[in-house]
Amino acid sequence: IERVGNLNFPAEAINRNISGKLILNATLDHNGRVRDIQIDVSSGYNILDKAAMRIVKLASPYPPLPREVREKWDQLNITRTWIFHSGVLNTE
């Protein structure tokens, strides 16, 4: 995600010196395809929130869920904190 995010960091955010932190939840199906993306806590900047959602889509598909996970669940919810700062994306 971070590699794709840094390659696709929004130019407008760099030009306007916009930084921010958001919390994003992505739901993947058993094959690693993105089924849903939600911003749980906004950065306060639409450009960053939309960029995070776009980056999740650009980085897909993800690896299929391991067999032991698929036996119990048909999807996986991943919640991460995204930090856009000075043209660099980091996640926690």
Long-range contacts (C-beta under 8 A, 24 or more apart in sequence): 1-55, 1-56, 1-59, 1-80, 1-89, 1-91, 2-89, 2-90, 2-91, 4-55, 4-58, 4-59, 5-51, 5-52, 5-55, 5-59, 5-82, 5-89, 5-91, 6-88, 6-89, 8-51, 8-54, 8-55, 8-58, 9-51, 9-84, 9-87, 9-88, 9-89, 10-47, 10-48, 10-51, 10-84, 12-47, 13-45, 13-47, 13-48, 13-51, 13-84, 13-87, 14-87, 18-45, 18-47, 18-48, 18-84, 19-83, 19-84, 19-85, 19-86, 20-44, 20-45, 20-48, 20-83, 20-84, 21-81, 21-82, 21-83, 21-84, 22-48, 22-49, 22-52, 22-81, 22-82, 23-79, 23-80, 23-81, 23-82, 24-52, 24-53, 24-56, 24-79, 24-80, 24-82, 25-77, 25-78, 25-79, 26-56, 26-77, 26-78, 26-80, 27-75, 27-76, 27-77, 27-78, 28-62, 28-65, 28-75, 28-76, 28-78, 29-74, 29-75, 30-64, 30-65, 30-70, 30-73, 30-74, 30-75, 31-61, 31-64, 31-65, 32-60, 32-61, 32-62, 32-63, 32-64, 32-65, 33-60, 33-61, 33-62, 34-60, 34-61, 34-62, 35-75, 40-79, 43-82, 43-84, 48-82, 48-84, 51-84, 52-82, 52-84, 55-89
